[in-house]
Amino acid sequence: MSEFLTKARARNVFYGGSIFFAGVFALLAWQSHHHIVTKSTASLPLTEEVALGKEVWERHSCINCHTLHGEGAYFAPELGNVTTRWGVYDDPEAAFETMKGWMEAQPSGMEGRRQMPNFALSDEETRALSEFLRWSDHMDTQGWPPNDAG
């Protein structure tokens, strides 16, 4: 009676399967990279002002209260689509003016309401933060998070 799976056949199945699945992995990795680069990136350029806005966001730990594309705390509103909700999606100056007015009005002083601290940001920091939020709003998140009303 001959053996069905000899050492040579087992080795060939192992090497053949390894090469096949390594190829499948490489193809899927390429496809994922291609999809991320062409479809899931922001349509606005990543400028120095946007980078400064991200630094302001991190320095003041905004994510401890707000979410950005569903990541962060749920104490305060989602900010990944805030410029769309404010109606300043395509207007950097209006985004800055709206952000500046909002930041200067904080805390609102309304009793019994969650209050945002006044961080006393400079105009440069406020403009950069508004550009970072506009940049985030232009990112294709494929409908995530499902937050239309804000």
N, CA, C and O of each residue as an XYZ file, in Angstrom:
600
protein
N       0.832     -1.173      0.000
C       0.000      0.000      0.000
C       0.888      1.252      0.000
O       1.716      1.430      0.893
N       0.713      2.098     -0.986
C       1.549      3.296     -1.068
C       0.962      4.415     -0.214
O      -0.247      4.493      0.003
N       1.829      5.248      0.246
C       1.384      6.384      1.071
C       0.802      7.463      0.179
O       1.327      7.757     -0.894
N      -0.277      8.039      0.637
C      -0.930      9.090     -0.142
C      -0.125     10.390     -0.092
O       0.094     11.023     -1.125
N       0.317     10.792      1.106
C       1.031     12.057      1.264
C       2.459     11.767      1.706
O       2.735     11.579      2.891
N       3.344     11.735      0.746
C       4.754     11.493      1.046
C       5.376     12.782      1.553
O       4.748     13.840      1.515
N       6.612     12.691      2.029
C       7.320     13.886      2.494
C       7.466     14.900      1.372
O       7.303     16.099      1.596
N       7.765     14.438      0.188
C       7.946     15.341     -0.948
C       6.630     16.055     -1.285
O       6.629     17.259     -1.544
N       5.523     15.328     -1.283
C       4.222     15.936     -1.570
C       3.821     16.930     -0.475
O       3.291     18.000     -0.775
N       4.066     16.592      0.760
C       3.751     17.491      1.876
C       4.556     18.781      1.752
O       4.032     19.876      1.960
N       5.845     18.637      1.410
C       6.699     19.818      1.237
C       6.169     20.676      0.082
O       6.120     21.900      0.197
N       5.774     20.046     -1.025
C       5.253     20.794     -2.175
C       3.937     21.497     -1.838
O       3.717     22.632     -2.259
N       3.062     20.831     -1.082
C       1.802     21.466     -0.657
C       2.106     22.661      0.247
O       1.486     23.716      0.106
N       3.037     22.509      1.158
C       3.408     23.600      2.068
C       3.958     24.783      1.287
O       3.479     25.906      1.449
N       4.970     24.546      0.432
C       5.580     25.640     -0.318
C       4.583     26.271     -1.299
O       4.515     27.494     -1.418
N       3.826     25.444     -1.988
C       2.836     25.966     -2.932
C       1.775     26.802     -2.234
O       1.425     27.887     -2.698
N       1.267     26.296     -1.120
C       0.267     27.036     -0.358
C       0.836     28.324      0.209
O       0.163     29.355      0.216
N       2.068     28.268      0.682
C       2.708     29.469      1.228
C       2.868     30.541      0.155
O       2.591     31.714      0.402
N       3.309     30.146     -1.024
C       3.484     31.106     -2.120
C       2.129     31.670     -2.544
O       1.994     32.875     -2.761
N       1.133     30.801     -2.660
C      -0.207     31.246     -3.054
C      -0.758     32.271     -2.066
O      -1.218     33.336     -2.478
N      -0.718     31.963     -0.767
C      -1.307     32.864      0.220
C      -0.465     34.117      0.436
O      -1.003     35.162      0.803
N       0.849     34.030      0.213
C       1.676     35.244      0.254
C       1.271     36.165     -0.892
O       1.212     37.383     -0.721
N       0.993     35.589     -2.059
C       0.516     36.390     -3.189
C      -0.827     37.021     -2.913
O      -1.039     38.192     -3.227
N      -1.751     36.254     -2.323
C      -3.065     36.800     -1.974
C      -2.905     37.941     -0.972
O      -3.554     38.978     -1.105
N      -2.046     37.757      0.029
C      -1.803     38.800      1.025
C      -1.240     40.054      0.358
O      -1.697     41.160      0.643
N      -0.254     39.894     -0.526
C       0.341     41.050     -1.208
C      -0.711     41.780     -2.051
O      -0.746     43.010     -2.065
N      -1.558     41.038     -2.745
C      -2.605     41.647     -3.556
C      -3.599     42.423     -2.687
O      -3.979     43.541     -3.037
N      -4.018     41.851     -1.573
C      -4.954     42.540     -0.676
C      -4.314     43.763     -0.026
O      -4.971     44.787      0.162
N      -3.026     43.656      0.319
C      -2.321     44.802      0.896
C      -2.242     45.938     -0.123
O      -2.461     47.097      0.230
N      -1.934     45.626     -1.370
C      -1.880     46.642     -2.427
C      -3.258     47.266     -2.627
O      -3.374     48.488     -2.723
N      -4.293     46.449     -2.690
C      -5.646     46.948     -2.899
C      -6.067     47.869     -1.766
O      -6.671     48.913     -2.017
N      -5.764     47.507     -0.526
C      -6.105     48.352      0.625
C      -5.361     49.678      0.558
O      -5.949     50.737      0.782
N      -4.079     49.622      0.253
C      -3.282     50.851      0.149
C      -3.832     51.748     -0.959
O      -3.978     52.955     -0.765
N      -4.133     51.174     -2.099
C      -4.678     51.929     -3.229
C      -6.011     52.584     -2.837
O      -6.245     53.749     -3.158
N      -6.867     51.852     -2.160
C      -8.156     52.390     -1.738
C      -7.981     53.540     -0.757
O      -8.649     54.567     -0.878
N      -7.099     53.377      0.200
C      -6.882     54.418      1.210
C      -6.325     55.679      0.566
O      -6.774     56.783      0.875
N      -5.363     55.527     -0.315
C      -4.724     56.686     -0.930
C      -5.666     57.404     -1.886
O      -5.664     58.634     -1.932
N      -6.465     56.676     -2.644
C      -7.293     57.328     -3.659
C      -8.690     57.695     -3.188
O      -9.304     58.584     -3.778
N      -9.220     57.057     -2.155
C     -10.615     57.303     -1.795
C     -10.831     57.795     -0.371
O     -11.831     58.468     -0.118
N      -9.960     57.496      0.555
C     -10.245     57.788      1.954
C      -9.379     58.898      2.529
O      -9.246     59.000      3.748
N      -8.794     59.721      1.690
C      -7.974     60.802      2.202
C      -8.725     62.112      2.093
O      -9.759     62.196      1.429
N      -8.208     63.115      2.737
C      -8.841     64.427      2.688
C      -8.644     65.033      1.305
O      -7.617     64.821      0.660
N      -9.638     65.787      0.862
C      -9.522     66.427     -0.436
C      -8.811     67.774     -0.334
O      -8.447     68.357     -1.355
N      -8.610     68.270      0.871
C      -7.836     69.492      1.064
C      -6.385     69.135      1.341
O      -6.115     68.097      1.946
N      -5.451     69.964      0.915
C      -4.035     69.650      1.171
C      -3.689     69.776      2.653
O      -4.288     70.567      3.382
N      -2.731     68.996      3.070
C      -2.244     69.041      4.449
C      -1.201     70.157      4.537
O      -0.027     69.948      4.232
N      -1.642     71.332      4.955
C      -0.773     72.503      5.011
C      -0.158     72.649      6.399
O      -0.507     71.922      7.329
N       0.761     73.599      6.519
C       1.349     73.885      7.830
C       0.294     74.410      8.795
O       0.361     74.151      9.996
N      -0.676     75.147      8.269
C      -1.752     75.672      9.115
C      -2.609     74.535      9.671
O      -3.004     74.571     10.836
N      -2.895     73.537      8.854
C      -3.652     72.366      9.310
C      -2.848     71.622     10.375
O      -3.405     71.186     11.383
N      -1.544     71.477     10.154
C      -0.682     70.799     11.133
C      -0.655     71.569     12.454
O      -0.673     70.961     13.524
N      -0.613     72.906     12.387
C      -0.663     73.713     13.611
C      -2.007     73.524     14.306
O      -2.058     73.435     15.533
N      -3.089     73.463     13.543
C      -4.408     73.232     14.132
C      -4.477     71.905     14.850
O      -5.076     71.809     15.921
N      -3.866     70.871     14.270
C      -3.809     69.553     14.926
C      -3.016     69.650     16.220
O      -3.372     69.025     17.219
N      -1.944     70.429     16.205
C      -1.128     70.610     17.412
C      -1.928     71.338     18.496
O      -1.832     70.987     19.672
N      -2.720     72.351     18.111
C      -3.596     73.062     19.064
C      -4.626     72.085     19.619
O      -4.883     72.075     20.823
N      -5.216     71.264     18.753
C      -6.189     70.242     19.152
C      -5.587     69.318     20.205
O      -6.225     69.013     21.213
N      -4.363     68.878     19.966
C      -3.701     67.956     20.901
C      -3.258     68.657     22.183
O      -3.402     68.101     23.272
N      -2.727     69.860     22.065
C      -2.221     70.580     23.244
C      -3.334     70.860     24.245
O      -3.116     70.800     25.455
N      -4.519     71.165     23.745
C      -5.644     71.474     24.628
C      -6.529     70.254     24.897
O      -7.589     70.377     25.510
N      -6.096     69.089     24.441
C      -6.786     67.814     24.696
C      -8.267     67.891     24.345
O      -9.119     67.459     25.122
N      -8.563     68.433     23.192
C      -9.958     68.568     22.759
C     -10.655     67.214     22.676
O     -11.867     67.122     22.869
N      -9.893     66.171     22.390
C     -10.463     64.835     22.237
C     -10.942     64.260     23.576
O     -11.648     63.252     23.608
N     -10.555     64.906     24.671
C     -11.044     64.446     25.973
C     -12.532     64.742     26.162
O     -13.188     64.124     27.000
N     -13.062     65.685     25.382
C     -14.495     66.001     25.457
C     -15.202     65.732     24.136
O     -16.321     65.220     24.125
N     -14.557     66.072     23.022
C     -15.164     65.965     21.695
C     -14.731     64.680     21.003
O     -13.700     64.092     21.332
N     -15.543     64.256     20.036
C     -15.131     63.188     19.138
C     -14.743     63.812     17.807
O     -15.242     64.871     17.426
N     -13.846     63.135     17.112
C     -13.454     63.519     15.767
C     -13.549     62.260     14.929
O     -12.727     61.354     15.066
N     -14.548     62.201     14.062
C     -14.848     61.010     13.255
C     -15.116     59.797     14.147
O     -14.718     58.677     13.826
N     -15.788     60.035     15.260
C     -16.199     58.949     16.140
C     -15.173     58.550     17.183
O     -15.463     57.715     18.039
N     -13.974     59.131     17.132
C     -12.931     58.801     18.105
C     -12.839     59.901     19.143
O     -12.759     61.080     18.801
N     -12.850     59.520     20.404
C     -12.729     60.485     21.482
C     -13.853     60.313     22.482
O     -14.527     59.283     22.515
N     -14.043     61.334     23.295
C     -15.063     61.281     24.338
C     -16.399     61.744     23.777
O     -16.453     62.409     22.743
N     -17.460     61.391     24.458
C     -18.807     61.739     24.012
C     -19.439     62.788     24.914
O     -20.664     62.848     25.022
N     -18.637     63.604     25.554
C     -19.131     64.631     26.458
C     -19.644     65.845     25.678
O     -20.620     66.485     26.070
N     -18.971     66.143     24.574
C     -19.302     67.315     23.761
C     -19.533     66.868     22.314
O     -19.267     65.713     21.984
N     -20.018     67.750     21.453
C     -20.397     67.340     20.087
C     -19.246     66.797     19.243
O     -18.074     67.096     19.475
N     -19.622     65.993     18.262
C     -18.718     65.496     17.224
C     -18.235     66.690     16.400
O     -19.036     67.545     16.018
N     -16.931     66.753     16.124
C     -16.392     67.883     15.376
C     -15.877     67.500     13.991
O     -15.347     68.352     13.278
N     -16.023     66.239     13.599
C     -15.559     65.824     12.277
C     -16.342     66.447     11.151
O     -15.839     66.541     10.032
N     -17.561     66.876     11.415
C     -18.388     67.499     10.378
C     -18.916     68.860     10.822
O     -19.959     69.308     10.345
N     -18.210     69.509     11.720
C     -18.714     70.760     12.300
C     -18.780     71.883     11.278
O     -19.690     72.708     11.352
N     -17.858     71.949     10.329
C     -17.914     73.056      9.368
C     -19.077     72.883      8.400
O     -19.604     73.873      7.891
N     -19.486     71.651      8.138
C     -20.687     71.419      7.337
C     -21.914     71.864      8.121
O     -22.784     72.544      7.577
N     -21.990     71.487      9.394
C     -23.138     71.871     10.222
C     -23.226     73.380     10.396
O     -24.324     73.931     10.470
N     -22.077     74.058     10.462
C     -22.064     75.515     10.598
C     -22.289     76.217      9.264
O     -22.527     77.424      9.233
N     -22.218     75.477      8.170
C     -22.401     76.076      6.847
C     -21.183     76.813      6.332
O     -21.313     77.702      5.491
N     -19.998     76.464      6.819
C     -18.758     77.148      6.409
C     -17.755     76.159      5.808
O     -16.544     76.370      5.872
N     -18.272     75.094      5.232
C     -17.471     73.993      4.688
C     -16.421     74.462      3.687
O     -15.279     74.002      3.725
N     -16.801     75.383      2.784
C     -15.888     75.819      1.728
C     -15.386     77.244      1.898
O     -14.850     77.824      0.953
N     -15.548     77.813      3.071
C     -15.158     79.204      3.283
C     -14.229     79.310      4.498
O     -14.702     79.352      5.634
N     -12.909     79.353      4.266
C     -11.966     79.400      5.391
C     -12.160     80.618      6.298
O     -12.020     80.511      7.516
N     -12.482     81.769      5.711
C     -12.648     82.980      6.525
C     -13.890     82.877      7.406
O     -13.858     83.261      8.575
N     -14.978     82.361      6.849
C     -16.202     82.181      7.637
C     -15.987     81.127      8.726
O     -16.517     81.252      9.830
N     -15.211     80.092      8.412
C     -14.909     79.072      9.422
C     -14.130     79.690     10.576
O     -14.403     79.407     11.743
N     -13.159     80.535     10.244
C     -12.377     81.215     11.281
C     -13.262     82.120     12.120
O     -13.199     82.072     13.349
N     -14.093     82.948     11.479
C     -14.949     83.874     12.216
C     -15.934     83.130     13.114
O     -16.172     83.542     14.249
N     -16.506     82.039     12.613
C     -17.447     81.247     13.412
C     -16.735     80.616     14.600
O     -17.244     80.645     15.720
N     -15.553     80.043     14.354
C     -14.773     79.412     15.427
C     -14.357     80.457     16.458
O     -14.437     80.207     17.661
N     -13.916     81.615     15.998
C     -13.485     82.675     16.913
C     -14.649     83.124     17.800
O     -14.495     83.265     19.013
N     -15.812     83.348     17.187
C     -16.984     83.757     17.962
C     -17.384     82.710     18.979
O     -17.736     83.037     20.112
N     -17.331     81.446     18.576
C     -17.692     80.364     19.489
C     -16.708     80.287     20.647
O     -17.110     80.178     21.805
N     -15.427     80.344     20.334
C     -14.407     80.222     21.382
C     -14.467     81.396     22.360
O     -14.276     81.212     23.562
N     -14.729     82.592     21.853
C     -14.805     83.761     22.731
C     -16.044     83.732     23.622
O     -16.059     84.365     24.677
N     -17.076     83.008     23.212
C     -18.319     82.930     23.997
C     -18.252     81.862     25.083
O     -19.221     81.672     25.818
N     -17.136     81.170     25.193
C     -17.031     80.074     26.169
C     -16.313     80.524     27.426
O     -15.393     81.335     27.320
N     -16.668     80.058     28.587
C     -17.891     79.324     28.863
C     -19.093     80.251     28.773
O     -18.973     81.461     28.969
N     -20.241     79.680     28.476
C     -21.429     80.486     28.209
C     -22.037     81.080     29.477
O     -22.769     82.067     29.407
N     -21.743     80.495     30.620
C     -22.292     80.998     31.877
C     -23.705     80.525     32.162
O     -24.328     80.974     33.124
N     -24.212     79.630     31.343
C     -25.558     79.091     31.559
C     -25.508     78.070     32.682
O     -24.762     77.093     32.612
N     -26.282     78.293     33.689
C     -26.316     77.417     34.866
C     -26.831     76.029     34.495
O     -27.797     75.908     33.742
N     -26.195     74.987     35.017
C     -26.643     73.623     34.820
C     -26.330     73.042     33.453
O     -26.853     71.985     33.100
N     -25.494     73.705     32.683
C     -25.148     73.233     31.344
C     -23.669     72.902     31.291
O     -22.854     73.547     31.950
N     -23.329     71.896     30.505
C     -21.908     71.582     30.322
C     -21.212     72.803     29.742
O     -21.740     73.461     28.845
N     -20.055     73.093     30.244
C     -19.351     74.304     29.831
C     -18.000     73.953     29.199
O     -17.269     73.099     29.700
N     -17.692     74.616     28.109
C     -16.381     74.478     27.493
C     -15.497     75.585     28.042
O     -15.923     76.738     28.098
N     -14.279     75.260     28.446
C     -13.392     76.311     28.954
C     -13.009     77.295     27.857
O     -13.026     76.960     26.672
N     -12.669     78.494     28.258
C     -12.126     79.470     27.316
C     -10.620     79.282     27.307
O      -9.951     79.569     28.300
N     -10.086     78.807     26.202
C      -8.658     78.512     26.112
C      -7.827     79.733     25.752
O      -6.601     79.635     25.705
N      -8.446     80.872     25.499
C      -7.761     82.116     25.149
C      -6.768     81.882     24.012
O      -5.585     82.204     24.125
N      -7.266     81.320     22.928
C      -6.415     81.064     21.771
C      -6.143     82.362     21.020
O      -6.991     83.252     20.962
N      -4.956     82.452     20.449
C      -4.635     83.590     19.589
C      -5.410     83.442     18.282
O      -5.944     82.372     17.989
N      -5.469     84.522     17.497
C      -6.138     84.441     16.196
C      -5.461     83.404     15.306
O      -6.135     82.688     14.565
N      -4.141     83.320     15.373
C      -3.406     82.337     14.562
C      -3.800     80.908     14.956
O      -4.025     80.064     14.089
N      -3.884     80.639     16.269
C      -4.274     79.313     16.735
C      -5.724     78.993     16.376
O      -6.038     77.871     15.982
N      -6.605     79.986     16.516
C      -8.009     79.782     16.181
C      -8.171     79.514     14.691
O      -8.930     78.628     14.297
N      -7.468     80.268     13.869
C      -7.527     80.065     12.417
C      -7.002     78.672     12.066
O      -7.585     77.971     11.239
N      -5.900     78.281     12.697
C      -5.320     76.961     12.431
C      -6.273     75.845     12.873
O      -6.433     74.847     12.170
N      -6.897     76.015     14.026
C      -7.850     75.012     14.507
C      -9.051     74.917     13.565
O      -9.528     73.819     13.276
N      -9.535     76.052     13.092
C     -10.662     76.014     12.157
C     -10.255     75.359     10.846
O     -11.065     74.660     10.238
N      -9.027     75.565     10.396
C      -8.545     74.908      9.173
C      -8.388     73.401      9.382
O      -8.681     72.612      8.483
N      -7.926     73.007     10.571
C      -7.819     71.580     10.878
C      -9.204     70.926     10.855
O      -9.362     69.822     10.334
N     -10.196     71.603     11.414
C     -11.548     71.048     11.421
C     -12.163     71.054     10.019
O     -12.909     70.139      9.671
N     -11.857     72.078      9.210
C     -12.318     72.069      7.815
C     -11.652     70.925      7.050
O     -12.303     70.231      6.270
N     -10.356     70.732      7.278
C      -9.620     69.639      6.634
C     -10.227     68.295      7.040
O     -10.414     67.417      6.198
N     -10.531     68.137      8.313
C     -11.141     66.900      8.795
C     -12.517     66.687      8.178
O     -12.899     65.559      7.866
N     -13.254     67.772      8.006
C     -14.602     67.681      7.433
C     -14.555     67.272      5.958
O     -15.485     66.629      5.471
N     -13.503     67.629      5.252
C     -13.371     67.272      3.837
C     -12.912     65.823      3.640
O     -12.881     65.337      2.509
N     -12.561     65.139      4.711
C     -12.096     63.756      4.606
C     -13.271     62.832      4.276
O     -14.358     62.968      4.839
N     -13.040     61.904      3.369
C     -14.077     60.928      3.016
C     -14.064     59.817      4.056
O     -13.204     58.937      4.022
N     -15.007     59.857      4.970
C     -15.083     58.844      6.025
C     -16.110     57.772      5.698
O     -16.437     56.941      6.545
N     -16.615     57.790      4.477
C     -17.572     56.803      4.005
C     -18.784     56.717      4.926
O     -19.283     55.632      5.224
N     -19.249     57.898      5.375
C     -20.465     57.961      6.178
C     -20.272     57.696      7.672
O     -21.252     57.553      8.403
N     -19.037     57.629      8.128
C     -18.784     57.390      9.548
C     -18.294     58.662     10.199
O     -17.490     59.366      9.587
N     -18.716     58.994     11.372
C     -19.766     58.360     12.144
C     -21.137     58.798     11.631
O     -21.254     59.840     10.987
N     -22.159     58.017     11.910
C     -23.504     58.379     11.454
C     -24.071     59.499     12.309
O     -24.866     59.254     13.217
N     -23.661     60.733     12.019
C     -24.022     61.883     12.837
C     -24.443     63.021     11.915
O     -23.600     63.790     11.454
N     -25.725     63.131     11.648
C     -26.212     64.193     10.778
C     -26.574     65.457     11.539
O     -26.322     66.567     11.070
N     -27.158     65.286     12.702
C     -27.679     66.440     13.432
C     -26.621     67.126     14.287
O     -26.715     68.328     14.536
N     -25.610     66.376     14.742
C     -24.564     66.987     15.550
C     -24.881     66.952     16.969
O     -24.096     67.430     17.788
